[in-house]
Structure formats: structure tokens, C-alpha cells
Amino acid sequence: PLFHALLPPGGLQGDGPSRVHRGFAVPPGTHTITARLRDSDRVDGFDFEKEITLDLVPRQNLVIDFKTDAGGFVVH
């Protein structure tokens, strides 16, 4: 994987959102990106998962956000 992290909940009481910001340089071309999030006590699988295939052009910026009210991962 290009990125893998275990992020604790934020906030003073540990019940807020986790935040991460990372930049990656990847070559232009076709890429398949899979974003997964486990937001429960489950041991196997994920609560949210999204896979996209896209063609990146040189110097293109891509942001993957997570919004519960939008149903999970959002690609900008």
C-alpha cells in the first residue's frame, strides 16, 4: 500500500474525528485507488470502502476525503 495508518479518535474525550494529511508524488497514468476505513470494533473487513480507477495527468492534485453524511469517501 502507498499509505496505511492506525489513527486514534481526536478530541479531548477521544470521540472526535481522526485527521491525516499526506502528500504523495505518483507518476502520471492510470491508477486504481482503494480507500478503506474500519470505524467499529469489528476484527475483519471494513465499515467503508471505495475503489476508483482514474487517469492522473502531470501535476494533478487529488484529494480523498471522508464524510459520513455523504456516505463515506469523497474524491475531489
mmCIF file as gemmi writes it, N, C-alpha and C atoms, coordinates in Angstrom:
data_model
loop_
_atom_site.group_PDB
_atom_site.id
_atom_site.type_symbol
_atom_site.label_atom_id
_atom_site.label_alt_id
_atom_site.label_comp_id
_atom_site.label_asym_id
_atom_site.label_entity_id
_atom_site.label_seq_id
_atom_site.pdbx_PDB_ins_code
_atom_site.Cartn_x
_atom_site.Cartn_y
_atom_site.Cartn_z
_atom_site.occupancy
_atom_site.B_iso_or_equiv
_atom_site.pdbx_formal_charge
_atom_site.auth_seq_id
_atom_site.auth_asym_id
_atom_site.pdbx_PDB_model_num
ATOM 1 N N . PRO Axp A 1 ? 0.823 -1.212 0 1 0 ? 1 A 1
ATOM 2 C CA . PRO Axp A 1 ? 0 0 0 1 0 ? 1 A 1
ATOM 3 C C . PRO Axp A 1 ? 0.856 1.261 0 1 0 ? 1 A 1
ATOM 4 N N . LEU Axp A 2 ? 0.335 2.286 -0.627 1 0 ? 2 A 1
ATOM 5 C CA . LEU Axp A 2 ? 1.007 3.582 -0.631 1 0 ? 2 A 1
ATOM 6 C C . LEU Axp A 2 ? 0.932 4.23 0.741 1 0 ? 2 A 1
ATOM 7 N N . PHE Axp A 3 ? -0.185 4.025 1.445 1 0 ? 3 A 1
ATOM 8 C CA . PHE Axp A 3 ? -0.37 4.63 2.763 1 0 ? 3 A 1
ATOM 9 C C . PHE Axp A 3 ? -1.229 3.713 3.62 1 0 ? 3 A 1
ATOM 10 N N . HIS Axp A 4 ? -0.805 3.516 4.86 1 0 ? 4 A 1
ATOM 11 C CA . HIS Axp A 4 ? -1.565 2.737 5.833 1 0 ? 4 A 1
ATOM 12 C C . HIS Axp A 4 ? -1.366 3.404 7.181 1 0 ? 4 A 1
ATOM 13 N N . ALA Axp A 5 ? -2.437 3.61 7.933 1 0 ? 5 A 1
ATOM 14 C CA . ALA Axp A 5 ? -2.312 4.252 9.238 1 0 ? 5 A 1
ATOM 15 C C . ALA Axp A 5 ? -3.389 3.746 10.181 1 0 ? 5 A 1
ATOM 16 N N . LEU Axp A 6 ? -3.04 3.681 11.447 1 0 ? 6 A 1
ATOM 17 C CA . LEU Axp A 6 ? -3.999 3.444 12.518 1 0 ? 6 A 1
ATOM 18 C C . LEU Axp A 6 ? -4.1 4.758 13.274 1 0 ? 6 A 1
ATOM 19 N N . LEU Axp A 7 ? -5.251 5.4 13.198 1 0 ? 7 A 1
ATOM 20 C CA . LEU Axp A 7 ? -5.409 6.731 13.766 1 0 ? 7 A 1
ATOM 21 C C . LEU Axp A 7 ? -6.406 6.711 14.913 1 0 ? 7 A 1
ATOM 22 N N . PRO Axp A 8 ? -5.993 7.156 16.096 1 0 ? 8 A 1
ATOM 23 C CA . PRO Axp A 8 ? -6.935 7.219 17.21 1 0 ? 8 A 1
ATOM 24 C C . PRO Axp A 8 ? -7.922 8.368 17 1 0 ? 8 A 1
ATOM 25 N N . PRO Axp A 9 ? -9.093 8.291 17.63 1 0 ? 9 A 1
ATOM 26 C CA . PRO Axp A 9 ? -10.051 9.389 17.519 1 0 ? 9 A 1
ATOM 27 C C . PRO Axp A 9 ? -9.466 10.663 18.12 1 0 ? 9 A 1
ATOM 28 N N . GLY Axp A 10 ? -9.847 11.792 17.569 1 0 ? 10 A 1
ATOM 29 C CA . GLY Axp A 10 ? -9.395 13.075 18.082 1 0 ? 10 A 1
ATOM 30 C C . GLY Axp A 10 ? -10.3 13.574 19.197 1 0 ? 10 A 1
ATOM 31 N N . GLY Axp A 11 ? -10.035 14.797 19.626 1 0 ? 11 A 1
ATOM 32 C CA . GLY Axp A 11 ? -10.873 15.428 20.642 1 0 ? 11 A 1
ATOM 33 C C . GLY Axp A 11 ? -10.418 15.119 22.052 1 0 ? 11 A 1
ATOM 34 N N . LEU Axp A 12 ? -10.872 15.944 22.986 1 0 ? 12 A 1
ATOM 35 C CA . LEU Axp A 12 ? -10.489 15.787 24.386 1 0 ? 12 A 1
ATOM 36 C C . LEU Axp A 12 ? -10.998 14.484 24.99 1 0 ? 12 A 1
ATOM 37 N N . GLN Axp A 13 ? -12.161 14.032 24.551 1 0 ? 13 A 1
ATOM 38 C CA . GLN Axp A 13 ? -12.73 12.807 25.106 1 0 ? 13 A 1
ATOM 39 C C . GLN Axp A 13 ? -12.511 11.6 24.195 1 0 ? 13 A 1
ATOM 40 N N . GLY Axp A 14 ? -11.733 11.781 23.139 1 0 ? 14 A 1
ATOM 41 C CA . GLY Axp A 14 ? -11.435 10.673 22.235 1 0 ? 14 A 1
ATOM 42 C C . GLY Axp A 14 ? -12.627 10.21 21.424 1 0 ? 14 A 1
ATOM 43 N N . ASP Axp A 15 ? -13.556 11.133 21.149 1 0 ? 15 A 1
ATOM 44 C CA . ASP Axp A 15 ? -14.73 10.765 20.355 1 0 ? 15 A 1
ATOM 45 C C . ASP Axp A 15 ? -14.89 11.643 19.12 1 0 ? 15 A 1
ATOM 46 N N . GLY Axp A 16 ? -13.826 12.353 18.764 1 0 ? 16 A 1
ATOM 47 C CA . GLY Axp A 16 ? -13.87 13.231 17.596 1 0 ? 16 A 1
ATOM 48 C C . GLY Axp A 16 ? -13.266 12.564 16.374 1 0 ? 16 A 1
ATOM 49 N N . PRO Axp A 17 ? -13.259 13.286 15.259 1 0 ? 17 A 1
ATOM 50 C CA . PRO Axp A 17 ? -12.714 12.716 14.024 1 0 ? 17 A 1
ATOM 51 C C . PRO Axp A 17 ? -11.191 12.593 14.073 1 0 ? 17 A 1
ATOM 52 N N . SER Axp A 18 ? -10.678 11.627 13.357 1 0 ? 18 A 1
ATOM 53 C CA . SER Axp A 18 ? -9.234 11.497 13.15 1 0 ? 18 A 1
ATOM 54 C C . SER Axp A 18 ? -8.881 12.298 11.909 1 0 ? 18 A 1
ATOM 55 N N . ARG Axp A 19 ? -7.722 12.912 11.92 1 0 ? 19 A 1
ATOM 56 C CA . ARG Axp A 19 ? -7.325 13.727 10.775 1 0 ? 19 A 1
ATOM 57 C C . ARG Axp A 19 ? -5.93 13.314 10.311 1 0 ? 19 A 1
ATOM 58 N N . VAL Axp A 20 ? -5.784 13.26 8.998 1 0 ? 20 A 1
ATOM 59 C CA . VAL Axp A 20 ? -4.477 12.959 8.422 1 0 ? 20 A 1
ATOM 60 C C . VAL Axp A 20 ? -4.364 13.719 7.107 1 0 ? 20 A 1
ATOM 61 N N . HIS Axp A 21 ? -3.189 14.245 6.857 1 0 ? 21 A 1
ATOM 62 C CA . HIS Axp A 21 ? -2.918 14.937 5.596 1 0 ? 21 A 1
ATOM 63 C C . HIS Axp A 21 ? -1.555 14.465 5.12 1 0 ? 21 A 1
ATOM 64 N N . ARG Axp A 22 ? -1.521 13.854 3.968 1 0 ? 22 A 1
ATOM 65 C CA . ARG Axp A 22 ? -0.265 13.356 3.401 1 0 ? 22 A 1
ATOM 66 C C . ARG Axp A 22 ? -0.237 13.678 1.916 1 0 ? 22 A 1
ATOM 67 N N . GLY Axp A 23 ? 0.935 13.981 1.437 1 0 ? 23 A 1
ATOM 68 C CA . GLY Axp A 23 ? 1.12 14.206 0.011 1 0 ? 23 A 1
ATOM 69 C C . GLY Axp A 23 ? 1.978 13.092 -0.571 1 0 ? 23 A 1
ATOM 70 N N . PHE Axp A 24 ? 1.643 12.669 -1.784 1 0 ? 24 A 1
ATOM 71 C CA . PHE Axp A 24 ? 2.388 11.611 -2.459 1 0 ? 24 A 1
ATOM 72 C C . PHE Axp A 24 ? 2.631 12.021 -3.898 1 0 ? 24 A 1
ATOM 73 N N . ALA Axp A 25 ? 3.834 11.824 -4.36 1 0 ? 25 A 1
ATOM 74 C CA . ALA Axp A 25 ? 4.135 12.024 -5.776 1 0 ? 25 A 1
ATOM 75 C C . ALA Axp A 25 ? 3.994 10.668 -6.462 1 0 ? 25 A 1
ATOM 76 N N . VAL Axp A 26 ? 3.094 10.596 -7.423 1 0 ? 26 A 1
ATOM 77 C CA . VAL Axp A 26 ? 2.906 9.368 -8.191 1 0 ? 26 A 1
ATOM 78 C C . VAL Axp A 26 ? 3.049 9.704 -9.669 1 0 ? 26 A 1
ATOM 79 N N . PRO Axp A 27 ? 3.49 8.771 -10.473 1 0 ? 27 A 1
ATOM 80 C CA . PRO Axp A 27 ? 3.663 9.062 -11.898 1 0 ? 27 A 1
ATOM 81 C C . PRO Axp A 27 ? 2.311 9.246 -12.585 1 0 ? 27 A 1
ATOM 82 N N . PRO Axp A 28 ? 2.282 10.04 -13.649 1 0 ? 28 A 1
ATOM 83 C CA . PRO Axp A 28 ? 1.043 10.168 -14.425 1 0 ? 28 A 1
ATOM 84 C C . PRO Axp A 28 ? 0.64 8.812 -14.984 1 0 ? 28 A 1
ATOM 85 N N . GLY Axp A 29 ? -0.639 8.685 -15.281 1 0 ? 29 A 1
ATOM 86 C CA . GLY Axp A 29 ? -1.136 7.444 -15.87 1 0 ? 29 A 1
ATOM 87 C C . GLY Axp A 29 ? -2.34 6.914 -15.124 1 0 ? 29 A 1
ATOM 88 N N . THR Axp A 30 ? -2.71 5.7 -15.452 1 0 ? 30 A 1
ATOM 89 C CA . THR Axp A 30 ? -3.881 5.068 -14.857 1 0 ? 30 A 1
ATOM 90 C C . THR Axp A 30 ? -3.518 4.442 -13.516 1 0 ? 30 A 1
ATOM 91 N N . HIS Axp A 31 ? -4.315 4.753 -12.52 1 0 ? 31 A 1
ATOM 92 C CA . HIS Axp A 31 ? -4.098 4.23 -11.172 1 0 ? 31 A 1
ATOM 93 C C . HIS Axp A 31 ? -5.431 3.752 -10.607 1 0 ? 31 A 1
ATOM 94 N N . THR Axp A 32 ? -5.387 2.678 -9.847 1 0 ? 32 A 1
ATOM 95 C CA . THR Axp A 32 ? -6.545 2.226 -9.09 1 0 ? 32 A 1
ATOM 96 C C . THR Axp A 32 ? -6.26 2.494 -7.622 1 0 ? 32 A 1
ATOM 97 N N . ILE Axp A 33 ? -7.162 3.221 -6.995 1 0 ? 33 A 1
ATOM 98 C CA . ILE Axp A 33 ? -7.004 3.615 -5.599 1 0 ? 33 A 1
ATOM 99 C C . ILE Axp A 33 ? -8.127 2.968 -4.795 1 0 ? 33 A 1
ATOM 100 N N . THR Axp A 34 ? -7.759 2.323 -3.709 1 0 ? 34 A 1
ATOM 101 C CA . THR Axp A 34 ? -8.744 1.749 -2.802 1 0 ? 34 A 1
ATOM 102 C C . THR Axp A 34 ? -8.58 2.414 -1.443 1 0 ? 34 A 1
ATOM 103 N N . ALA Axp A 35 ? -9.655 3.004 -0.943 1 0 ? 35 A 1
ATOM 104 C CA . ALA Axp A 35 ? -9.666 3.621 0.384 1 0 ? 35 A 1
ATOM 105 C C . ALA Axp A 35 ? -10.564 2.776 1.279 1 0 ? 35 A 1
ATOM 106 N N . ARG Axp A 36 ? -10.066 2.451 2.462 1 0 ? 36 A 1
ATOM 107 C CA . ARG Axp A 36 ? -10.826 1.612 3.394 1 0 ? 36 A 1
ATOM 108 C C . ARG Axp A 36 ? -10.774 2.229 4.786 1 0 ? 36 A 1
ATOM 109 N N . LEU Axp A 37 ? -11.876 2.073 5.513 1 0 ? 37 A 1
ATOM 110 C CA . LEU Axp A 37 ? -11.946 2.604 6.874 1 0 ? 37 A 1
ATOM 111 C C . LEU Axp A 37 ? -12.706 1.627 7.76 1 0 ? 37 A 1
ATOM 112 N N . ARG Axp A 38 ? -12.084 1.283 8.866 1 0 ? 38 A 1
ATOM 113 C CA . ARG Axp A 38 ? -12.765 0.484 9.893 1 0 ? 38 A 1
ATOM 114 C C . ARG Axp A 38 ? -13.077 1.44 11.035 1 0 ? 38 A 1
ATOM 115 N N . ASP Axp A 39 ? -14.357 1.641 11.291 1 0 ? 39 A 1
ATOM 116 C CA . ASP Axp A 39 ? -14.808 2.608 12.292 1 0 ? 39 A 1
ATOM 117 C C . ASP Axp A 39 ? -15.674 1.911 13.34 1 0 ? 39 A 1
ATOM 118 N N . SER Axp A 40 ? -15.302 0.687 13.685 1 0 ? 40 A 1
ATOM 119 C CA . SER Axp A 40 ? -16.066 -0.091 14.662 1 0 ? 40 A 1
ATOM 120 C C . SER Axp A 40 ? -15.115 -1.081 15.331 1 0 ? 40 A 1
ATOM 121 N N . ASP Axp A 41 ? -15.67 -1.935 16.149 1 0 ? 41 A 1
ATOM 122 C CA . ASP Axp A 41 ? -14.867 -2.946 16.846 1 0 ? 41 A 1
ATOM 123 C C . ASP Axp A 41 ? -14.681 -4.226 16.04 1 0 ? 41 A 1
ATOM 124 N N . ARG Axp A 42 ? -15.155 -4.242 14.812 1 0 ? 42 A 1
ATOM 125 C CA . ARG Axp A 42 ? -15.036 -5.455 14.002 1 0 ? 42 A 1
ATOM 126 C C . ARG Axp A 42 ? -13.57 -5.834 13.822 1 0 ? 42 A 1
ATOM 127 N N . VAL Axp A 43 ? -13.322 -7.11 13.675 1 0 ? 43 A 1
ATOM 128 C CA . VAL Axp A 43 ? -11.961 -7.621 13.523 1 0 ? 43 A 1
ATOM 129 C C . VAL Axp A 43 ? -11.599 -7.769 12.051 1 0 ? 43 A 1
ATOM 130 N N . ASP Axp A 44 ? -12.547 -8.194 11.236 1 0 ? 44 A 1
ATOM 131 C CA . ASP Axp A 44 ? -12.297 -8.411 9.812 1 0 ? 44 A 1
ATOM 132 C C . ASP Axp A 44 ? -13.113 -7.439 8.977 1 0 ? 44 A 1
ATOM 133 N N . GLY Axp A 45 ? -12.595 -7.117 7.819 1 0 ? 45 A 1
ATOM 134 C CA . GLY Axp A 45 ? -13.326 -6.268 6.888 1 0 ? 45 A 1
ATOM 135 C C . GLY Axp A 45 ? -13.308 -4.805 7.292 1 0 ? 45 A 1
ATOM 136 N N . PHE Axp A 46 ? -14.066 -4.021 6.558 1 0 ? 46 A 1
ATOM 137 C CA . PHE Axp A 46 ? -14.088 -2.578 6.754 1 0 ? 46 A 1
ATOM 138 C C . PHE Axp A 46 ? -15.525 -2.08 6.761 1 0 ? 46 A 1
ATOM 139 N N . ASP Axp A 47 ? -15.742 -0.988 7.469 1 0 ? 47 A 1
ATOM 140 C CA . ASP Axp A 47 ? -17.071 -0.38 7.513 1 0 ? 47 A 1
ATOM 141 C C . ASP Axp A 47 ? -17.344 0.451 6.261 1 0 ? 47 A 1
ATOM 142 N N . PHE Axp A 48 ? -16.299 1.007 5.687 1 0 ? 48 A 1
ATOM 143 C CA . PHE Axp A 48 ? -16.424 1.816 4.475 1 0 ? 48 A 1
ATOM 144 C C . PHE Axp A 48 ? -15.295 1.437 3.523 1 0 ? 48 A 1
ATOM 145 N N . GLU Axp A 49 ? -15.613 1.352 2.242 1 0 ? 49 A 1
ATOM 146 C CA . GLU Axp A 49 ? -14.603 1.021 1.238 1 0 ? 49 A 1
ATOM 147 C C . GLU Axp A 49 ? -15.008 1.641 -0.092 1 0 ? 49 A 1
ATOM 148 N N . LYS Axp A 50 ? -14.025 2.212 -0.781 1 0 ? 50 A 1
ATOM 149 C CA . LYS Axp A 50 ? -14.283 2.779 -2.111 1 0 ? 50 A 1
ATOM 150 C C . LYS Axp A 50 ? -13.068 2.506 -2.985 1 0 ? 50 A 1
ATOM 151 N N . GLU Axp A 51 ? -13.313 2.039 -4.206 1 0 ? 51 A 1
ATOM 152 C CA . GLU Axp A 51 ? -12.241 1.814 -5.175 1 0 ? 51 A 1
ATOM 153 C C . GLU Axp A 51 ? -12.554 2.621 -6.419 1 0 ? 51 A 1
ATOM 154 N N . ILE Axp A 52 ? -11.571 3.369 -6.878 1 0 ? 52 A 1
ATOM 155 C CA . ILE Axp A 52 ? -11.733 4.156 -8.102 1 0 ? 52 A 1
ATOM 156 C C . ILE Axp A 52 ? -10.532 3.916 -9.004 1 0 ? 52 A 1
ATOM 157 N N . THR Axp A 53 ? -10.763 3.982 -10.29 1 0 ? 53 A 1
ATOM 158 C CA . THR Axp A 53 ? -9.691 3.939 -11.28 1 0 ? 53 A 1
ATOM 159 C C . THR Axp A 53 ? -9.751 5.247 -12.039 1 0 ? 53 A 1
ATOM 160 N N . LEU Axp A 54 ? -8.611 5.916 -12.134 1 0 ? 54 A 1
ATOM 161 C CA . LEU Axp A 54 ? -8.589 7.198 -12.813 1 0 ? 54 A 1
ATOM 162 C C . LEU Axp A 54 ? -7.263 7.407 -13.512 1 0 ? 54 A 1
ATOM 163 N N . ASP Axp A 55 ? -7.27 8.31 -14.477 1 0 ? 55 A 1
ATOM 164 C CA . ASP Axp A 55 ? -6.061 8.69 -15.204 1 0 ? 55 A 1
ATOM 165 C C . ASP Axp A 55 ? -5.564 10.009 -14.645 1 0 ? 55 A 1
ATOM 166 N N . LEU Axp A 56 ? -4.39 9.973 -14.035 1 0 ? 56 A 1
ATOM 167 C CA . LEU Axp A 56 ? -3.789 11.188 -13.495 1 0 ? 56 A 1
ATOM 168 C C . LEU Axp A 56 ? -2.898 11.826 -14.552 1 0 ? 56 A 1
ATOM 169 N N . VAL Axp A 57 ? -2.989 13.137 -14.649 1 0 ? 57 A 1
ATOM 170 C CA . VAL Axp A 57 ? -2.139 13.891 -15.565 1 0 ? 57 A 1
ATOM 171 C C . VAL Axp A 57 ? -1.017 14.537 -14.752 1 0 ? 57 A 1
ATOM 172 N N . PRO Axp A 58 ? 0.078 14.961 -15.387 1 0 ? 58 A 1
ATOM 173 C CA . PRO Axp A 58 ? 1.174 15.582 -14.648 1 0 ? 58 A 1
ATOM 174 C C . PRO Axp A 58 ? 0.691 16.762 -13.8 1 0 ? 58 A 1
ATOM 175 N N . ARG Axp A 59 ? 1.166 16.814 -12.572 1 0 ? 59 A 1
ATOM 176 C CA . ARG Axp A 59 ? 0.904 17.888 -11.607 1 0 ? 59 A 1
ATOM 177 C C . ARG Axp A 59 ? -0.552 17.967 -11.15 1 0 ? 59 A 1
ATOM 178 N N . GLN Axp A 60 ? -1.322 16.936 -11.39 1 0 ? 60 A 1
ATOM 179 C CA . GLN Axp A 60 ? -2.718 16.915 -10.936 1 0 ? 60 A 1
ATOM 180 C C . GLN Axp A 60 ? -2.775 16.7 -9.428 1 0 ? 60 A 1
ATOM 181 N N . ASN Axp A 61 ? -3.683 17.386 -8.778 1 0 ? 61 A 1
ATOM 182 C CA . ASN Axp A 61 ? -3.942 17.185 -7.356 1 0 ? 61 A 1
ATOM 183 C C . ASN Axp A 61 ? -5.214 16.367 -7.194 1 0 ? 61 A 1
ATOM 184 N N . LEU Axp A 62 ? -5.191 15.462 -6.25 1 0 ? 62 A 1
ATOM 185 C CA . LEU Axp A 62 ? -6.349 14.621 -5.96 1 0 ? 62 A 1
ATOM 186 C C . LEU Axp A 62 ? -6.491 14.559 -4.446 1 0 ? 62 A 1
ATOM 187 N N . VAL Axp A 63 ? -7.701 14.739 -3.959 1 0 ? 63 A 1
ATOM 188 C CA . VAL Axp A 63 ? -7.967 14.693 -2.523 1 0 ? 63 A 1
ATOM 189 C C . VAL Axp A 63 ? -9.02 13.627 -2.262 1 0 ? 63 A 1
ATOM 190 N N . ILE Axp A 64 ? -8.759 12.787 -1.282 1 0 ? 64 A 1
ATOM 191 C CA . ILE Axp A 64 ? -9.752 11.815 -0.83 1 0 ? 64 A 1
ATOM 192 C C . ILE Axp A 64 ? -10.159 12.228 0.572 1 0 ? 64 A 1
ATOM 193 N N . ASP Axp A 65 ? -11.434 12.512 0.729 1 0 ? 65 A 1
ATOM 194 C CA . ASP Axp A 65 ? -11.99 12.978 1.995 1 0 ? 65 A 1
ATOM 195 C C . ASP Axp A 65 ? -12.96 11.919 2.499 1 0 ? 65 A 1
ATOM 196 N N . PHE Axp A 66 ? -13.294 11.989 3.762 1 0 ? 66 A 1
ATOM 197 C CA . PHE Axp A 66 ? -14.305 11.087 4.304 1 0 ? 66 A 1
ATOM 198 C C . PHE Axp A 66 ? -15.393 11.918 4.952 1 0 ? 66 A 1
ATOM 199 N N . LYS Axp A 67 ? -16.612 11.718 4.494 1 0 ? 67 A 1
ATOM 200 C CA . LYS Axp A 67 ? -17.753 12.453 5.038 1 0 ? 67 A 1
ATOM 201 C C . LYS Axp A 67 ? -18.88 11.463 5.292 1 0 ? 67 A 1
ATOM 202 N N . THR Axp A 68 ? -19.191 11.271 6.545 1 0 ? 68 A 1
ATOM 203 C CA . THR Axp A 68 ? -20.243 10.324 6.907 1 0 ? 68 A 1
ATOM 204 C C . THR Axp A 68 ? -21.562 10.693 6.25 1 0 ? 68 A 1
ATOM 205 N N . ASP Axp A 69 ? -21.892 11.997 6.251 1 0 ? 69 A 1
ATOM 206 C CA . ASP Axp A 69 ? -23.178 12.428 5.691 1 0 ? 69 A 1
ATOM 207 C C . ASP Axp A 69 ? -23.242 12.273 4.176 1 0 ? 69 A 1
ATOM 208 N N . ALA Axp A 70 ? -22.092 12.072 3.525 1 0 ? 70 A 1
ATOM 209 C CA . ALA Axp A 70 ? -22.069 11.845 2.073 1 0 ? 70 A 1
ATOM 210 C C . ALA Axp A 70 ? -21.949 10.351 1.75 1 0 ? 70 A 1
ATOM 211 N N . GLY Axp A 71 ? -21.977 9.515 2.762 1 0 ? 71 A 1
ATOM 212 C CA . GLY Axp A 71 ? -21.932 8.075 2.535 1 0 ? 71 A 1
ATOM 213 C C . GLY Axp A 71 ? -20.553 7.458 2.578 1 0 ? 71 A 1
ATOM 214 N N . GLY Axp A 72 ? -19.548 8.228 2.963 1 0 ? 72 A 1
ATOM 215 C CA . GLY Axp A 72 ? -18.209 7.654 3.066 1 0 ? 72 A 1
ATOM 216 C C . GLY Axp A 72 ? -17.159 8.481 2.353 1 0 ? 72 A 1
ATOM 217 N N . PHE Axp A 73 ? -16.328 7.83 1.563 1 0 ? 73 A 1
ATOM 218 C CA . PHE Axp A 73 ? -15.216 8.502 0.898 1 0 ? 73 A 1
ATOM 219 C C . PHE Axp A 73 ? -15.709 9.364 -0.255 1 0 ? 73 A 1
ATOM 220 N N . VAL Axp A 74 ? -15.126 10.55 -0.364 1 0 ? 74 A 1
ATOM 221 C CA . VAL Axp A 74 ? -15.452 11.502 -1.426 1 0 ? 74 A 1
ATOM 222 C C . VAL Axp A 74 ? -14.141 11.869 -2.109 1 0 ? 74 A 1
ATOM 223 N N . VAL Axp A 75 ? -14.118 11.805 -3.427 1 0 ? 75 A 1
ATOM 224 C CA . VAL Axp A 75 ? -12.909 12.118 -4.197 1 0 ? 75 A 1
ATOM 225 C C . VAL Axp A 75 ? -13.085 13.48 -4.836 1 0 ? 75 A 1
ATOM 226 N N . HIS Axp A 76 ? -12.109 14.364 -4.617 1 0 ? 76 A 1
ATOM 227 C CA . HIS Axp A 76 ? -12.125 15.719 -5.195 1 0 ? 76 A 1
ATOM 228 C C . HIS Axp A 76 ? -10.965 15.849 -6.169 1 0 ? 76 A 1
